Amino acid sequence: MESLAGAEFAPQTTYLNTASNGLIPARSLTAIKAGLDATAAGSRLADAAYAAVEETRAAYARLVGVPARQVATGSSAAVFAGMIATSLPPGAEVLVADGDFSSLVNPFAVRGDLKLRIVSLEEIAEAVRPGTALVAVSAVQSADGRIAELDAIREAARAHGARTLVDVSQAAGWFPVNAAEADYTVCVGYKWLLCPRGVAFLTVPEDLGGLTPVFAGWVAGEDPWASCYGPVAELAHSARRFDESPALHPYLAGRHSLALIEELGTEAIAAHDRALADRFRAGVTELGHRPVAAPGSAIVSVPGLGDAAARLAERDVAVSSRAGNLRASFHLYNTAADVDRLLEALSG
């Protein structure tokens, strides 16, 4: 269980916190620095930057198994969730999991005229009923790494005529994702996809999912450069109609980060990450603690140890405290030695 990433990363700590922020590969850092230098020098960057957006869109599409025309780009999963929320009629029922990430849940809560129903993650599929308009759930829970039963949720939603929205922010990059199996997916790129903040994605079905592009600006036009003034005369015929005006520098880096994920392969990354997580689960159990049951997850949450995160940081071991628990997350740049150092620090 050595690092998969070679010389792409040089962390100065024992970094076990990808569920908060992934490390940025050297190739991506080089690209974003070059872009910033070009901007500071007054050089023309737009052509290369917008080309990078399209390359990143195409790479993400390959990663999640849909055509690029079904992928919108932006900078925030919450904005995309908000667009979906605004597209629902008053009184529509939205089913979510208790304790799911607020960026997915809150856009529906603040509407005020929707029926937000909250059940436990394990009950989501059984809770879908006639009249449910949308099921919104994270593929992997941020707080504790539990993995949703997406197949059962999808089948239940189809049986009752509901659409599905799956947040894959804690999944894409290590967990196999097939975006075609959901009506919509959202994802931020700064976690397991190793992008800088400012890269995010939405996937929609071929028919564009009945969404209203309420945040559409000039980049959402079929011909963006002819759509800069006044109402956009012709929206893009693809999911690009849902694009936010991109944060260009992060996308200069993002295409290289996704290229690294593609080179290594999600299957190999998943095996590596899960093996490290299992090593930690076994070790922390031997220390007398009981992790949250999340078999097969790269995220491990340990109740009763949330306060240890600050003490571990003093020893240059980076983890998180989430929902009162210690949360450790393992990715392609981590090694067995990292796990053992965490366990040693906890035992001390």
N, C-alpha and C positions, 0 to 999 in steps of 0.2 A: 504494500500500500504506500508506494512512493508517489510523489507529485506527478501528475500527468502533463504538467505544463512546461517542463524544461526551464528555460531562462526567461520566460515571459513575466514572472512575478518575483519580487524580492521583498516580502513583508518583513518589517522590523519588529513584529510581535508574533506571538502564536495566535494567528487570526482564525477564529472559529465563529464568525458572525456574518456569514453570507446572507442569512435571512434578513439582515438589516441592510447591508450594502456589500456587493461583491467587489473584489479587487479589480483594478483596471489593468489589462495586459500591457506589456511594454509597447507592442505594435500600435495599440490604440492611443496610448499616451503620446507616442511620437506623432501620430496623425493630428491629434487635437492641438498639440503644441505648435505644429507647423501651420495649422489653420489660424491660431491666435496670432502667430508672428505675421502671417500674411495680412490679417485684418489690421494689426497695429501699423504695418508698413503702407497701408492704403492699397494693397494689391487686390485685384478682382478675385473674389472667392466664390461668388454666387454659383457659377456654372458647376464647379467641382463639388460644392456643398449640396446643391440640389440633386446632382448625380449620386452623391453618397446617400441621400435620403432614399432614392429609388433602389440602390443596391442593398441597403439595409432592409427595406420593405421586402424585396425578393428573397433575401436570406432568411428573414423571419418566416415568410410564407413556406419556404422549403422545410424549415424546422418544425412547423406545426401542421404541415400536410394540407395546405390549401393553396389555390392559385393566388398570385400577387394581387390580382384585381379584387380579391376579397379582403385585403388588408388595408386599414387606414393607419396613418402614423400621427403621433402627437407627442405630448410630454407628460400626460397624467392619466392614470386609470380612472380617477374620480371624475374627470371631465367626460370621458367616454361613458361611464356609468350614468352621469348626469344627463347626457343626451338621450340615453335609453329611457331614463326616468321621465323626461319631458315628453317622450313619444307615447307614453301610456295614457289611456283615457281616464278621466276621474272615476274613482271607485274601483279601479283594477286592483286585484289582490296580488301582492308580491310576497313570495315565501323565501325566507332567509334562515341561515343557521345562527343559533345563539352564539355570541362571541366572535362572529366573523369580523373581518377587517372593516373598519369604519368607512374607508374609501369606497368600498363596494356597497355597504348598507345605507349609509347616510344620505346619498342622493335620492333614495326612495323615501326615506323618513321625512325629509324636509319638504317634500311635495305637499304634505298635509291632507291631500284629498285622495290618497291611495290607502288601501288596506294592507298594512305591513304586518305579516304574521311571522313570528319567530318561534322556531322549534329547535331541538337539539340536532346536531349534525347527523347523528345516527337515525333520526326520525324523518329526515327530509323526504325521502322517496315515498314513505307511507303517508306523509302529510299532504301530498299533492291531491287536489280534489277538483271536482267540477267547479268552474269559476276561477281557478287559479290562472292568472294571466302570465306570470313569470316566476321562474325559480332562479334565484341568484345565489351562487355558492362559490367559495374558493376551492380549487382542486386540492390544495394542501393548505391546511390551516396555519396562519402566521403564528398564532400564540403557542401552539404545541406540536405542530407537525402532523396532526391526524390527516389521513387521506380520505377524501369523500368517495362514496360509492357512486361514481359518475354514471356507470352503466345503468344501475337501478334508477337513478334520478332521471336520466334521459328517457328511459322506457316509461316511467310513471308520468312524466311530463307529456310525452306523445299520446299516451292513453287518454289524457284529459284535455288535450288541445292547448297546453301551456308551452311557452317558449322557455329556453334556458340561457342563462348568462353565467359563464364560468370564468372566474378570475384565476389566471394561471401564473400570476406573478411569483408565487413561491414554488412553481413547478417547472416552467419552461427553462431548459438549460440542463436539467438533470432528470426530470421525470418525463416519460414519453407522453406527448400531447398530440391529440388529433383534433384540431379545431373544427373540422367538418362535422364532428359528432355533437356540437352545440350550436345553437342559433347564433349566439354571440360569445366571444371571449375577449377579455381585456388582459393586458400584461404591461408591467413596467419593466424596463430593461436593466435597471441599476442593481438588481440582485443577482440571480443565478446566470443571467446573460452577460454580466461583466461590462455593461455599458456605463457611461457617466449618467448622472441624473439628467433628465430632459429627453429621454427616448422612451416611448410607450406605443403600444399597438392595440388596435381593435380589429377583430375579424367579424364578418357578417356573412349571411348566406348569399347565394347567387342572386336572389331577388332583392337584395339589400335590406331585407328584414323589416320593411315598413317604417324605418327610422326617419325622423325629420332632422336635417343637418342644421340645427339651430346655432351651432358655433361656426358655420361655414364662412370663410373669408375668401380672399382672392385665390388662395392655393387650391380651393375646392372646385374651381372652374374647370371645365373640359379643356379650355385653353387658359391657363392661369395668367399669363402675361397680358391677355386681352380682357381680364376680369378684375382689374385693379380698382375700377372706379364705378360707383353706383351699384345697383343690384346686379348680381352675377347672372348673366343672360342664359348661360347653359352650364348647369352643374356637371361635374365629371360623371361619366356613365358607369364608373366603378366605385369601389369603396373609398377611393380618393376624395369623393365628395364630402367625406366625414373627417378629412385631415384637418388638424390644427396647423397654423403656420409654424413650421418646425424651428426648434432650437438648433441652428445649423452646426455649431461646433460639436455638440455631443454626437450628432449623426456622422460627422467625419470620423469619429472614433468608433461608433457603434458598428459600422460595417466590418471593421477589423475584429471586434470582439465576437461577433456572430460567426465570422470566418473561423476563429479558433474553436468555437463550439462545434461547428460542422466538421472540422478536421479531426477532432478527437472522437466525435460521435456520441449522441445522447446515451446509447446503450452502454458504452464503456464508462462514461462519466457516472451514470446511475450505479453501475456495479461498484465503482470506486467509492462514491459518496456513501452508499448504503453500507459497505463493509466498514468504513470508518465509524459511521453512526452506530452500527451494531457493536463494534469494539467498545465504544463509549458506554452504550447501554449495559453491556456485560460488566464493565469495570465499575461503573457507578452503582450498579446493583450489589456488587461485592462489597462496596463501601457502606452498604446498609440503606440505600435510597431506592425508591421505586419510581422510575420514569413513567410519564404518561404513555399509555399503550398506543403506539403508532408504528406498527410493523411495516418495514419497507420504506420508511421515511428517512430523508437525509437530515431532518430536524429532530432534535431530542430535547424534550422539556422535562425538567426535574422539579417536582413540587418541594417546597421547603428550602430551596437553595437560592431563591431570587436575590437575597441580600449578599450572596457570595460574589455576584458579578463585579461589584465595585472593588472588593478585595482582590479578585483575580486580575483586574485591570492594573492594580498596583504592581503585579508581578508580570506584566506585559502579556497577559492571556486575555484575549478579547472574546467575550461572549455577551449575551444580553440578559436582562431581567424583563420578563414579559408575563403579565397576568399573575404576578407574584412568584413565578417559577424561574429557575435558571434555564435559559435556552441556548443550546449549542447547535451550530449548523456546519456541515462539512461539505467541502467542494473540491474541485479538481486540483487545486494547489495545496491541499492539506495532505499530511502524511500520518502514518501510525505514530511517529514520534510526537506529533502535535497532540494526538489523543492522549498519549501517555503523560505528556507534560500537564495537560489539564487534570487528569486523574491524580497525578502527584500533588498538584497544587491544592486540589480539593481535599485530599487525604491529610494534608498538613494544616 
